[in-house]
Amino acid sequence: MKEAERRAEEKLGFYIHFTVYCAVNAMLFFIWFFATKGFPWFLFPLGGWGIGILFHFLSTFVFTRRLILKKLMEKELERLKKERM
C-alpha cells in the first residue's frame, strides 16, 4: 500500500509540475506576442524548463524506482553467483 501511495504522489507531482510549466510558458508567450514580437526570447525558458520536464517524466514513468531497484538486485545476484564459483 505504501508503494502505491508513493507512486501516486510521484505522478501527482509530475502532473502539477507539467501544469505549472504550461501555464507559465503560455503566459510568457502571450507577453512576448502582445508586447514585443521581436526576438522570441520565450523559447529559452520553454526549452530549458522543458528539459527538466522531460527528465521528471522519465523518472516518474519510464525509469521508475522499482525498475532500477530490480535491475540493481539482478546485477548484485549475478555478481554474488560469480564470486561463489
PyMOL Python script that loads the backbone (N, CA, C, O; Angstrom):
from pymol import cmd

cmd.read_pdbstr("""\
ATOM      1  N   MET A   1       0.820  -1.194   0.000  1.00  0.00           N
ATOM      2  CA  MET A   1       0.000   0.000   0.000  1.00  0.00           C
ATOM      3  C   MET A   1       0.866   1.262   0.000  1.00  0.00           C
ATOM      4  O   MET A   1       0.539   2.248  -0.660  1.00  0.00           O
ATOM      5  N   LYS A   2       1.963   1.220   0.740  1.00  0.00           N
ATOM      6  CA  LYS A   2       2.861   2.379   0.781  1.00  0.00           C
ATOM      7  C   LYS A   2       3.443   2.659  -0.606  1.00  0.00           C
ATOM      8  O   LYS A   2       3.601   3.814  -1.002  1.00  0.00           O
ATOM      9  N   GLU A   3       3.760   1.584  -1.339  1.00  0.00           N
ATOM     10  CA  GLU A   3       4.322   1.746  -2.684  1.00  0.00           C
ATOM     11  C   GLU A   3       3.320   2.428  -3.608  1.00  0.00           C
ATOM     12  O   GLU A   3       3.691   3.315  -4.378  1.00  0.00           O
ATOM     13  N   ALA A   4       2.065   2.026  -3.540  1.00  0.00           N
ATOM     14  CA  ALA A   4       1.028   2.636  -4.385  1.00  0.00           C
ATOM     15  C   ALA A   4       0.842   4.107  -4.026  1.00  0.00           C
ATOM     16  O   ALA A   4       0.656   4.946  -4.908  1.00  0.00           O
ATOM     17  N   GLU A   5       0.893   4.413  -2.753  1.00  0.00           N
ATOM     18  CA  GLU A   5       0.757   5.804  -2.315  1.00  0.00           C
ATOM     19  C   GLU A   5       1.940   6.648  -2.800  1.00  0.00           C
ATOM     20  O   GLU A   5       1.762   7.781  -3.247  1.00  0.00           O
ATOM     21  N   ARG A   6       3.131   6.092  -2.706  1.00  0.00           N
ATOM     22  CA  ARG A   6       4.326   6.802  -3.157  1.00  0.00           C
ATOM     23  C   ARG A   6       4.275   7.045  -4.662  1.00  0.00           C
ATOM     24  O   ARG A   6       4.603   8.137  -5.126  1.00  0.00           O
ATOM     25  N   ARG A   7       3.863   6.027  -5.431  1.00  0.00           N
ATOM     26  CA  ARG A   7       3.769   6.180  -6.893  1.00  0.00           C
ATOM     27  C   ARG A   7       2.723   7.226  -7.261  1.00  0.00           C
ATOM     28  O   ARG A   7       2.937   8.036  -8.162  1.00  0.00           O
ATOM     29  N   ALA A   8       1.584   7.205  -6.557  1.00  0.00           N
ATOM     30  CA  ALA A   8       0.536   8.193  -6.829  1.00  0.00           C
ATOM     31  C   ALA A   8       1.044   9.603  -6.541  1.00  0.00           C
ATOM     32  O   ALA A   8       0.742  10.531  -7.291  1.00  0.00           O
ATOM     33  N   GLU A   9       1.805   9.774  -5.470  1.00  0.00           N
ATOM     34  CA  GLU A   9       2.368  11.087  -5.144  1.00  0.00           C
ATOM     35  C   GLU A   9       3.382  11.532  -6.197  1.00  0.00           C
ATOM     36  O   GLU A   9       3.432  12.711  -6.548  1.00  0.00           O
ATOM     37  N   GLU A  10       4.184  10.604  -6.700  1.00  0.00           N
ATOM     38  CA  GLU A  10       5.142  10.939  -7.758  1.00  0.00           C
ATOM     39  C   GLU A  10       4.417  11.398  -9.017  1.00  0.00           C
ATOM     40  O   GLU A  10       4.803  12.390  -9.636  1.00  0.00           O
ATOM     41  N   LYS A  11       3.361  10.671  -9.396  1.00  0.00           N
ATOM     42  CA  LYS A  11       2.597  11.038 -10.592  1.00  0.00           C
ATOM     43  C   LYS A  11       1.917  12.387 -10.412  1.00  0.00           C
ATOM     44  O   LYS A  11       1.924  13.217 -11.322  1.00  0.00           O
ATOM     45  N   LEU A  12       1.332  12.607  -9.247  1.00  0.00           N
ATOM     46  CA  LEU A  12       0.688  13.890  -8.977  1.00  0.00           C
ATOM     47  C   LEU A  12       1.708  15.020  -9.042  1.00  0.00           C
ATOM     48  O   LEU A  12       1.420  16.086  -9.587  1.00  0.00           O
ATOM     49  N   GLY A  13       2.885  14.795  -8.496  1.00  0.00           N
ATOM     50  CA  GLY A  13       3.945  15.798  -8.556  1.00  0.00           C
ATOM     51  C   GLY A  13       4.307  16.146  -9.987  1.00  0.00           C
ATOM     52  O   GLY A  13       4.522  17.315 -10.309  1.00  0.00           O
ATOM     53  N   PHE A  14       4.375  15.134 -10.851  1.00  0.00           N
ATOM     54  CA  PHE A  14       4.671  15.410 -12.259  1.00  0.00           C
ATOM     55  C   PHE A  14       3.541  16.203 -12.900  1.00  0.00           C
ATOM     56  O   PHE A  14       3.797  17.179 -13.605  1.00  0.00           O
ATOM     57  N   TYR A  15       2.296  15.800 -12.668  1.00  0.00           N
ATOM     58  CA  TYR A  15       1.154  16.496 -13.280  1.00  0.00           C
ATOM     59  C   TYR A  15       1.103  17.961 -12.852  1.00  0.00           C
ATOM     60  O   TYR A  15       0.813  18.839 -13.665  1.00  0.00           O
ATOM     61  N   ILE A  16       1.382  18.222 -11.584  1.00  0.00           N
ATOM     62  CA  ILE A  16       1.405  19.609 -11.102  1.00  0.00           C
ATOM     63  C   ILE A  16       2.543  20.375 -11.775  1.00  0.00           C
ATOM     64  O   ILE A  16       2.347  21.500 -12.233  1.00  0.00           O
ATOM     65  N   HIS A  17       3.714  19.779 -11.836  1.00  0.00           N
ATOM     66  CA  HIS A  17       4.876  20.412 -12.469  1.00  0.00           C
ATOM     67  C   HIS A  17       4.567  20.740 -13.934  1.00  0.00           C
ATOM     68  O   HIS A  17       4.869  21.838 -14.401  1.00  0.00           O
ATOM     69  N   PHE A  18       3.968  19.789 -14.656  1.00  0.00           N
ATOM     70  CA  PHE A  18       3.658  19.997 -16.068  1.00  0.00           C
ATOM     71  C   PHE A  18       2.596  21.086 -16.252  1.00  0.00           C
ATOM     72  O   PHE A  18       2.680  21.881 -17.188  1.00  0.00           O
ATOM     73  N   THR A  19       1.606  21.123 -15.370  1.00  0.00           N
ATOM     74  CA  THR A  19       0.566  22.155 -15.454  1.00  0.00           C
ATOM     75  C   THR A  19       1.159  23.543 -15.243  1.00  0.00           C
ATOM     76  O   THR A  19       0.835  24.478 -15.976  1.00  0.00           O
ATOM     77  N   VAL A  20       2.021  23.678 -14.248  1.00  0.00           N
ATOM     78  CA  VAL A  20       2.674  24.966 -13.990  1.00  0.00           C
ATOM     79  C   VAL A  20       3.552  25.352 -15.178  1.00  0.00           C
ATOM     80  O   VAL A  20       3.567  26.513 -15.589  1.00  0.00           O
ATOM     81  N   TYR A  21       4.280  24.390 -15.729  1.00  0.00           N
ATOM     82  CA  TYR A  21       5.116  24.629 -16.917  1.00  0.00           C
ATOM     83  C   TYR A  21       4.277  25.189 -18.067  1.00  0.00           C
ATOM     84  O   TYR A  21       4.652  26.185 -18.686  1.00  0.00           O
ATOM     85  N   CYS A  22       3.149  24.549 -18.347  1.00  0.00           N
ATOM     86  CA  CYS A  22       2.284  25.005 -19.447  1.00  0.00           C
ATOM     87  C   CYS A  22       1.728  26.399 -19.174  1.00  0.00           C
ATOM     88  O   CYS A  22       1.728  27.253 -20.061  1.00  0.00           O
ATOM     89  N   ALA A  23       1.257  26.631 -17.958  1.00  0.00           N
ATOM     90  CA  ALA A  23       0.657  27.926 -17.625  1.00  0.00           C
ATOM     91  C   ALA A  23       1.683  29.057 -17.704  1.00  0.00           C
ATOM     92  O   ALA A  23       1.419  30.098 -18.305  1.00  0.00           O
ATOM     93  N   VAL A  24       2.836  28.853 -17.105  1.00  0.00           N
ATOM     94  CA  VAL A  24       3.860  29.905 -17.094  1.00  0.00           C
ATOM     95  C   VAL A  24       4.364  30.179 -18.508  1.00  0.00           C
ATOM     96  O   VAL A  24       4.531  31.336 -18.893  1.00  0.00           O
ATOM     97  N   ASN A  25       4.605  29.131 -19.275  1.00  0.00           N
ATOM     98  CA  ASN A  25       5.122  29.345 -20.625  1.00  0.00           C
ATOM     99  C   ASN A  25       4.071  29.931 -21.554  1.00  0.00           C
ATOM    100  O   ASN A  25       4.417  30.674 -22.473  1.00  0.00           O
ATOM    101  N   ALA A  26       2.806  29.621 -21.343  1.00  0.00           N
ATOM    102  CA  ALA A  26       1.748  30.279 -22.115  1.00  0.00           C
ATOM    103  C   ALA A  26       1.727  31.770 -21.787  1.00  0.00           C
ATOM    104  O   ALA A  26       1.591  32.606 -22.681  1.00  0.00           O
ATOM    105  N   MET A  27       1.860  32.096 -20.511  1.00  0.00           N
ATOM    106  CA  MET A  27       1.890  33.497 -20.101  1.00  0.00           C
ATOM    107  C   MET A  27       3.094  34.220 -20.725  1.00  0.00           C
ATOM    108  O   MET A  27       2.957  35.340 -21.215  1.00  0.00           O
ATOM    109  N   LEU A  28       4.260  33.587 -20.707  1.00  0.00           N
ATOM    110  CA  LEU A  28       5.444  34.191 -21.320  1.00  0.00           C
ATOM    111  C   LEU A  28       5.253  34.393 -22.823  1.00  0.00           C
ATOM    112  O   LEU A  28       5.674  35.408 -23.378  1.00  0.00           O
ATOM    113  N   PHE A  29       4.618  33.426 -23.473  1.00  0.00           N
ATOM    114  CA  PHE A  29       4.353  33.566 -24.900  1.00  0.00           C
ATOM    115  C   PHE A  29       3.440  34.760 -25.166  1.00  0.00           C
ATOM    116  O   PHE A  29       3.703  35.558 -26.066  1.00  0.00           O
ATOM    117  N   PHE A  30       2.368  34.881 -24.384  1.00  0.00           N
ATOM    118  CA  PHE A  30       1.437  35.990 -24.598  1.00  0.00           C
ATOM    119  C   PHE A  30       2.086  37.343 -24.299  1.00  0.00           C
ATOM    120  O   PHE A  30       1.800  38.333 -24.973  1.00  0.00           O
ATOM    121  N   ILE A  31       2.943  37.384 -23.308  1.00  0.00           N
ATOM    122  CA  ILE A  31       3.685  38.626 -23.043  1.00  0.00           C
ATOM    123  C   ILE A  31       4.532  38.973 -24.261  1.00  0.00           C
ATOM    124  O   ILE A  31       4.533  40.117 -24.715  1.00  0.00           O
ATOM    125  N   TRP A  32       5.245  37.997 -24.784  1.00  0.00           N
ATOM    126  CA  TRP A  32       6.065  38.233 -25.981  1.00  0.00           C
ATOM    127  C   TRP A  32       5.192  38.654 -27.164  1.00  0.00           C
ATOM    128  O   TRP A  32       5.509  39.614 -27.866  1.00  0.00           O
ATOM    129  N   PHE A  33       4.091  37.930 -27.378  1.00  0.00           N
ATOM    130  CA  PHE A  33       3.240  38.166 -28.544  1.00  0.00           C
ATOM    131  C   PHE A  33       2.609  39.558 -28.529  1.00  0.00           C
ATOM    132  O   PHE A  33       2.590  40.250 -29.546  1.00  0.00           O
ATOM    133  N   PHE A  34       2.097  39.959 -27.371  1.00  0.00           N
ATOM    134  CA  PHE A  34       1.385  41.233 -27.302  1.00  0.00           C
ATOM    135  C   PHE A  34       2.293  42.426 -26.991  1.00  0.00           C
ATOM    136  O   PHE A  34       1.920  43.567 -27.265  1.00  0.00           O
ATOM    137  N   ALA A  35       3.464  42.183 -26.430  1.00  0.00           N
ATOM    138  CA  ALA A  35       4.321  43.299 -26.021  1.00  0.00           C
ATOM    139  C   ALA A  35       5.442  43.597 -27.013  1.00  0.00           C
ATOM    140  O   ALA A  35       5.705  44.761 -27.313  1.00  0.00           O
ATOM    141  N   THR A  36       6.097  42.570 -27.518  1.00  0.00           N
ATOM    142  CA  THR A  36       7.296  42.849 -28.311  1.00  0.00           C
ATOM    143  C   THR A  36       7.252  42.291 -29.729  1.00  0.00           C
ATOM    144  O   THR A  36       7.487  43.029 -30.686  1.00  0.00           O
ATOM    145  N   LYS A  37       6.963  41.042 -29.875  1.00  0.00           N
ATOM    146  CA  LYS A  37       7.015  40.317 -31.153  1.00  0.00           C
ATOM    147  C   LYS A  37       8.377  40.424 -31.827  1.00  0.00           C
ATOM    148  O   LYS A  37       8.502  40.224 -33.035  1.00  0.00           O
ATOM    149  N   GLY A  38       9.376  40.734 -31.048  1.00  0.00           N
ATOM    150  CA  GLY A  38      10.736  40.777 -31.589  1.00  0.00           C
ATOM    151  C   GLY A  38      11.347  39.395 -31.518  1.00  0.00           C
ATOM    152  O   GLY A  38      10.747  38.406 -31.940  1.00  0.00           O
ATOM    153  N   PHE A  39      12.543  39.347 -30.980  1.00  0.00           N
ATOM    154  CA  PHE A  39      13.238  38.076 -30.801  1.00  0.00           C
ATOM    155  C   PHE A  39      12.410  37.166 -29.885  1.00  0.00           C
ATOM    156  O   PHE A  39      11.962  37.618 -28.831  1.00  0.00           O
ATOM    157  N   PRO A  40      12.199  35.912 -30.253  1.00  0.00           N
ATOM    158  CA  PRO A  40      11.359  35.011 -29.446  1.00  0.00           C
ATOM    159  C   PRO A  40      12.079  34.504 -28.192  1.00  0.00           C
ATOM    160  O   PRO A  40      12.434  33.329 -28.102  1.00  0.00           O
ATOM    161  N   TRP A  41      12.288  35.401 -27.232  1.00  0.00           N
ATOM    162  CA  TRP A  41      13.018  35.093 -26.005  1.00  0.00           C
ATOM    163  C   TRP A  41      12.313  34.048 -25.148  1.00  0.00           C
ATOM    164  O   TRP A  41      12.952  33.379 -24.336  1.00  0.00           O
ATOM    165  N   PHE A  42      10.996  33.902 -25.323  1.00  0.00           N
ATOM    166  CA  PHE A  42      10.241  32.941 -24.510  1.00  0.00           C
ATOM    167  C   PHE A  42      10.682  31.498 -24.776  1.00  0.00           C
ATOM    168  O   PHE A  42      10.398  30.604 -23.979  1.00  0.00           O
ATOM    169  N   LEU A  43      11.377  31.274 -25.900  1.00  0.00           N
ATOM    170  CA  LEU A  43      11.835  29.921 -26.222  1.00  0.00           C
ATOM    171  C   LEU A  43      12.927  29.432 -25.271  1.00  0.00           C
ATOM    172  O   LEU A  43      13.079  28.226 -25.074  1.00  0.00           O
ATOM    173  N   PHE A  44      13.685  30.355 -24.682  1.00  0.00           N
ATOM    174  CA  PHE A  44      14.748  29.943 -23.759  1.00  0.00           C
ATOM    175  C   PHE A  44      14.189  29.289 -22.491  1.00  0.00           C
ATOM    176  O   PHE A  44      14.606  28.180 -22.158  1.00  0.00           O
ATOM    177  N   PRO A  45      13.262  29.932 -21.773  1.00  0.00           N
ATOM    178  CA  PRO A  45      12.696  29.230 -20.618  1.00  0.00           C
ATOM    179  C   PRO A  45      11.866  28.015 -21.032  1.00  0.00           C
ATOM    180  O   PRO A  45      11.828  27.013 -20.318  1.00  0.00           O
ATOM    181  N   LEU A  46      11.206  28.103 -22.181  1.00  0.00           N
ATOM    182  CA  LEU A  46      10.418  26.975 -22.673  1.00  0.00           C
ATOM    183  C   LEU A  46      11.307  25.750 -22.879  1.00  0.00           C
ATOM    184  O   LEU A  46      10.966  24.647 -22.452  1.00  0.00           O
ATOM    185  N   GLY A  47      12.447  25.954 -23.537  1.00  0.00           N
ATOM    186  CA  GLY A  47      13.358  24.843 -23.799  1.00  0.00           C
ATOM    187  C   GLY A  47      14.095  24.355 -22.570  1.00  0.00           C
ATOM    188  O   GLY A  47      14.194  23.151 -22.334  1.00  0.00           O
ATOM    189  N   GLY A  48      14.614  25.292 -21.783  1.00  0.00           N
ATOM    190  CA  GLY A  48      15.355  24.900 -20.585  1.00  0.00           C
ATOM    191  C   GLY A  48      14.495  24.158 -19.586  1.00  0.00           C
ATOM    192  O   GLY A  48      14.872  23.101 -19.079  1.00  0.00           O
ATOM    193  N   TRP A  49      13.342  24.724 -19.314  1.00  0.00           N
ATOM    194  CA  TRP A  49      12.422  24.089 -18.375  1.00  0.00           C
ATOM    195  C   TRP A  49      11.872  22.804 -18.984  1.00  0.00           C
ATOM    196  O   TRP A  49      11.596  21.843 -18.266  1.00  0.00           O
ATOM    197  N   GLY A  50      11.714  22.786 -20.311  1.00  0.00           N
ATOM    198  CA  GLY A  50      11.237  21.583 -20.998  1.00  0.00           C
ATOM    199  C   GLY A  50      12.162  20.402 -20.799  1.00  0.00           C
ATOM    200  O   GLY A  50      11.706  19.264 -20.683  1.00  0.00           O
ATOM    201  N   ILE A  51      13.467  20.667 -20.759  1.00  0.00           N
ATOM    202  CA  ILE A  51      14.427  19.597 -20.483  1.00  0.00           C
ATOM    203  C   ILE A  51      14.186  19.038 -19.080  1.00  0.00           C
ATOM    204  O   ILE A  51      14.222  17.825 -18.870  1.00  0.00           O
ATOM    205  N   GLY A  52      13.943  19.932 -18.126  1.00  0.00           N
ATOM    206  CA  GLY A  52      13.630  19.483 -16.768  1.00  0.00           C
ATOM    207  C   GLY A  52      12.351  18.662 -16.719  1.00  0.00           C
ATOM    208  O   GLY A  52      12.280  17.658 -16.010  1.00  0.00           O
ATOM    209  N   ILE A  53      11.342  19.086 -17.469  1.00  0.00           N
ATOM    210  CA  ILE A  53      10.075  18.339 -17.542  1.00  0.00           C
ATOM    211  C   ILE A  53      10.320  16.948 -18.127  1.00  0.00           C
ATOM    212  O   ILE A  53       9.768  15.958 -17.646  1.00  0.00           O
ATOM    213  N   LEU A  54      11.151  16.882 -19.167  1.00  0.00           N
ATOM    214  CA  LEU A  54      11.459  15.591 -19.785  1.00  0.00           C
ATOM    215  C   LEU A  54      12.090  14.639 -18.772  1.00  0.00           C
ATOM    216  O   LEU A  54      11.694  13.477 -18.682  1.00  0.00           O
ATOM    217  N   PHE A  55      13.067  15.126 -18.012  1.00  0.00           N
ATOM    218  CA  PHE A  55      13.709  14.268 -17.015  1.00  0.00           C
ATOM    219  C   PHE A  55      12.746  13.887 -15.892  1.00  0.00           C
ATOM    220  O   PHE A  55      12.799  12.768 -15.383  1.00  0.00           O
ATOM    221  N   HIS A  56      11.875  14.803 -15.508  1.00  0.00           N
ATOM    222  CA  HIS A  56      10.877  14.491 -14.490  1.00  0.00           C
ATOM    223  C   HIS A  56       9.941  13.399 -15.011  1.00  0.00           C
ATOM    224  O   HIS A  56       9.609  12.466 -14.280  1.00  0.00           O
ATOM    225  N   PHE A  57       9.516  13.511 -16.271  1.00  0.00           N
ATOM    226  CA  PHE A  57       8.658  12.495 -16.888  1.00  0.00           C
ATOM    227  C   PHE A  57       9.352  11.135 -16.906  1.00  0.00           C
ATOM    228  O   PHE A  57       8.766  10.122 -16.524  1.00  0.00           O
ATOM    229  N   LEU A  58      10.609  11.126 -17.356  1.00  0.00           N
ATOM    230  CA  LEU A  58      11.340   9.863 -17.438  1.00  0.00           C
ATOM    231  C   LEU A  58      11.502   9.212 -16.071  1.00  0.00           C
ATOM    232  O   LEU A  58      11.356   7.997 -15.939  1.00  0.00           O
ATOM    233  N   SER A  59      11.803  10.012 -15.056  1.00  0.00           N
ATOM    234  CA  SER A  59      11.994   9.441 -13.719  1.00  0.00           C
ATOM    235  C   SER A  59      10.681   8.985 -13.103  1.00  0.00           C
ATOM    236  O   SER A  59      10.677   8.114 -12.233  1.00  0.00           O
ATOM    237  N   THR A  60       9.571   9.559 -13.539  1.00  0.00           N
ATOM    238  CA  THR A  60       8.275   9.191 -12.974  1.00  0.00           C
ATOM    239  C   THR A  60       7.646   8.004 -13.689  1.00  0.00           C
ATOM    240  O   THR A  60       7.064   7.134 -13.042  1.00  0.00           O
ATOM    241  N   PHE A  61       7.753   7.953 -15.019  1.00  0.00           N
ATOM    242  CA  PHE A  61       7.011   6.958 -15.782  1.00  0.00           C
ATOM    243  C   PHE A  61       7.870   5.910 -16.488  1.00  0.00           C
ATOM    244  O   PHE A  61       7.368   4.829 -16.796  1.00  0.00           O
ATOM    245  N   VAL A  62       9.129   6.188 -16.750  1.00  0.00           N
ATOM    246  CA  VAL A  62       9.953   5.251 -17.516  1.00  0.00           C
ATOM    247  C   VAL A  62      10.954   4.543 -16.613  1.00  0.00           C
ATOM    248  O   VAL A  62      10.927   3.318 -16.489  1.00  0.00           O
ATOM    249  N   PHE A  63      11.827   5.303 -15.992  1.00  0.00           N
ATOM    250  CA  PHE A  63      12.859   4.724 -15.130  1.00  0.00           C
ATOM    251  C   PHE A  63      12.398   4.817 -13.678  1.00  0.00           C
ATOM    252  O   PHE A  63      12.931   5.592 -12.884  1.00  0.00           O
ATOM    253  N   THR A  64      11.411   4.018 -13.362  1.00  0.00           N
ATOM    254  CA  THR A  64      10.840   4.073 -12.020  1.00  0.00           C
ATOM    255  C   THR A  64      11.803   3.489 -10.996  1.00  0.00           C
ATOM    256  O   THR A  64      12.723   2.744 -11.335  1.00  0.00           O
ATOM    257  N   ARG A  65      11.573   3.837  -9.763  1.00  0.00           N
ATOM    258  CA  ARG A  65      12.422   3.359  -8.667  1.00  0.00           C
ATOM    259  C   ARG A  65      12.407   1.832  -8.603  1.00  0.00           C
ATOM    260  O   ARG A  65      13.441   1.200  -8.386  1.00  0.00           O
ATOM    261  N   ARG A  66      11.224   1.248  -8.795  1.00  0.00           N
ATOM    262  CA  ARG A  66      11.092  -0.210  -8.729  1.00  0.00           C
ATOM    263  C   ARG A  66      11.915  -0.878  -9.835  1.00  0.00           C
ATOM    264  O   ARG A  66      12.584  -1.883  -9.592  1.00  0.00           O
ATOM    265  N   LEU A  67      11.866  -0.323 -11.043  1.00  0.00           N
ATOM    266  CA  LEU A  67      12.613  -0.883 -12.170  1.00  0.00           C
ATOM    267  C   LEU A  67      14.116  -0.806 -11.911  1.00  0.00           C
ATOM    268  O   LEU A  67      14.837  -1.776 -12.144  1.00  0.00           O
ATOM    269  N   ILE A  68      14.582   0.328 -11.437  1.00  0.00           N
ATOM    270  CA  ILE A  68      16.011   0.498 -11.163  1.00  0.00           C
ATOM    271  C   ILE A  68      16.454  -0.437 -10.046  1.00  0.00           C
ATOM    272  O   ILE A  68      17.515  -1.055 -10.135  1.00  0.00           O
ATOM    273  N   LEU A  69      15.648  -0.543  -8.997  1.00  0.00           N
ATOM    274  CA  LEU A  69      15.975  -1.436  -7.888  1.00  0.00           C
ATOM    275  C   LEU A  69      16.040  -2.885  -8.357  1.00  0.00           C
ATOM    276  O   LEU A  69      16.935  -3.629  -7.956  1.00  0.00           O
ATOM    277  N   LYS A  70      15.099  -3.285  -9.203  1.00  0.00           N
ATOM    278  CA  LYS A  70      15.089  -4.653  -9.721  1.00  0.00           C
ATOM    279  C   LYS A  70      16.361  -4.942 -10.512  1.00  0.00           C
ATOM    280  O   LYS A  70      16.972  -5.997 -10.342  1.00  0.00           O
ATOM    281  N   LYS A  71      16.760  -4.013 -11.372  1.00  0.00           N
ATOM    282  CA  LYS A  71      17.972  -4.215 -12.169  1.00  0.00           C
ATOM    283  C   LYS A  71      19.219  -4.265 -11.289  1.00  0.00           C
ATOM    284  O   LYS A  71      20.120  -5.068 -11.534  1.00  0.00           O
ATOM    285  N   LEU A  72      19.275  -3.413 -10.266  1.00  0.00           N
ATOM    286  CA  LEU A  72      20.420  -3.434  -9.353  1.00  0.00           C
ATOM    287  C   LEU A  72      20.485  -4.751  -8.583  1.00  0.00           C
ATOM    288  O   LEU A  72      21.568  -5.299  -8.378  1.00  0.00           O
ATOM    289  N   MET A  73      19.330  -5.256  -8.157  1.00  0.00           N
ATOM    290  CA  MET A  73      19.297  -6.524  -7.429  1.00  0.00           C
ATOM    291  C   MET A  73      19.745  -7.675  -8.329  1.00  0.00           C
ATOM    292  O   MET A  73      20.500  -8.543  -7.892  1.00  0.00           O
ATOM    293  N   GLU A  74      19.284  -7.687  -9.582  1.00  0.00           N
ATOM    294  CA  GLU A  74      19.697  -8.737 -10.512  1.00  0.00           C
ATOM    295  C   GLU A  74      21.205  -8.694 -10.745  1.00  0.00           C
ATOM    296  O   GLU A  74      21.866  -9.732 -10.786  1.00  0.00           O
ATOM    297  N   LYS A  75      21.736  -7.495 -10.895  1.00  0.00           N
ATOM    298  CA  LYS A  75      23.171  -7.334 -11.118  1.00  0.00           C
ATOM    299  C   LYS A  75      23.961  -7.831  -9.905  1.00  0.00           C
ATOM    300  O   LYS A  75      24.986  -8.496 -10.054  1.00  0.00           O
ATOM    301  N   GLU A  76      23.481  -7.506  -8.715  1.00  0.00           N
ATOM    302  CA  GLU A  76      24.157  -7.934  -7.488  1.00  0.00           C
ATOM    303  C   GLU A  76      24.085  -9.449  -7.331  1.00  0.00           C
ATOM    304  O   GLU A  76      25.060 -10.071  -6.910  1.00  0.00           O
ATOM    305  N   LEU A  77      22.946 -10.050  -7.662  1.00  0.00           N
ATOM    306  CA  LEU A  77      22.827 -11.508  -7.592  1.00  0.00           C
ATOM    307  C   LEU A  77      23.799 -12.185  -8.550  1.00  0.00           C
ATOM    308  O   LEU A  77      24.426 -13.184  -8.196  1.00  0.00           O
ATOM    309  N   GLU A  78      23.928 -11.655  -9.748  1.00  0.00           N
ATOM    310  CA  GLU A  78      24.885 -12.206 -10.713  1.00  0.00           C
ATOM    311  C   GLU A  78      26.309 -12.102 -10.183  1.00  0.00           C
ATOM    312  O   GLU A  78      27.099 -13.035 -10.324  1.00  0.00           O
ATOM    313  N   ARG A  79      26.633 -10.967  -9.576  1.00  0.00           N
ATOM    314  CA  ARG A  79      27.969 -10.781  -9.025  1.00  0.00           C
ATOM    315  C   ARG A  79      28.239 -11.786  -7.907  1.00  0.00           C
ATOM    316  O   ARG A  79      29.325 -12.360  -7.830  1.00  0.00           O
ATOM    317  N   LEU A  80      27.250 -11.994  -7.045  1.00  0.00           N
ATOM    318  CA  LEU A  80      27.416 -12.947  -5.947  1.00  0.00           C
ATOM    319  C   LEU A  80      27.556 -14.378  -6.462  1.00  0.00           C
ATOM    320  O   LEU A  80      28.335 -15.163  -5.920  1.00  0.00           O
ATOM    321  N   LYS A  81      26.806 -14.716  -7.504  1.00  0.00           N
ATOM    322  CA  LYS A  81      26.910 -16.058  -8.084  1.00  0.00           C
ATOM    323  C   LYS A  81      28.300 -16.293  -8.657  1.00  0.00           C
ATOM    324  O   LYS A  81      28.864 -17.376  -8.502  1.00  0.00           O
ATOM    325  N   LYS A  82      28.851 -15.280  -9.318  1.00  0.00           N
ATOM    326  CA  LYS A  82      30.188 -15.409  -9.904  1.00  0.00           C
ATOM    327  C   LYS A  82      31.253 -15.545  -8.823  1.00  0.00           C
ATOM    328  O   LYS A  82      32.238 -16.260  -9.006  1.00  0.00           O
ATOM    329  N   GLU A  83      31.058 -14.859  -7.693  1.00  0.00           N
ATOM    330  CA  GLU A  83      32.026 -14.945  -6.592  1.00  0.00           C
ATOM    331  C   GLU A  83      32.046 -16.333  -5.982  1.00  0.00           C
ATOM    332  O   GLU A  83      33.101 -16.803  -5.554  1.00  0.00           O
ATOM    333  N   ARG A  84      30.912 -16.993  -5.934  1.00  0.00           N
ATOM    334  CA  ARG A  84      30.818 -18.305  -5.294  1.00  0.00           C
ATOM    335  C   ARG A  84      31.365 -19.421  -6.170  1.00  0.00           C
ATOM    336  O   ARG A  84      31.630 -20.517  -5.677  1.00  0.00           O
ATOM    337  N   MET A  85      31.536 -19.164  -7.440  1.00  0.00           N
ATOM    338  CA  MET A  85      32.038 -20.212  -8.341  1.00  0.00           C
ATOM    339  C   MET A  85      33.523 -20.312  -8.312  1.00  0.00           C
ATOM    340  O   MET A  85      34.100 -21.143  -9.013  1.00  0.00           O
TER     341      MET A  85
END
""", "prot")
cmd.dss("prot")
cmd.show_as("cartoon", "prot")
cmd.util.cbc("prot")
cmd.orient("prot")
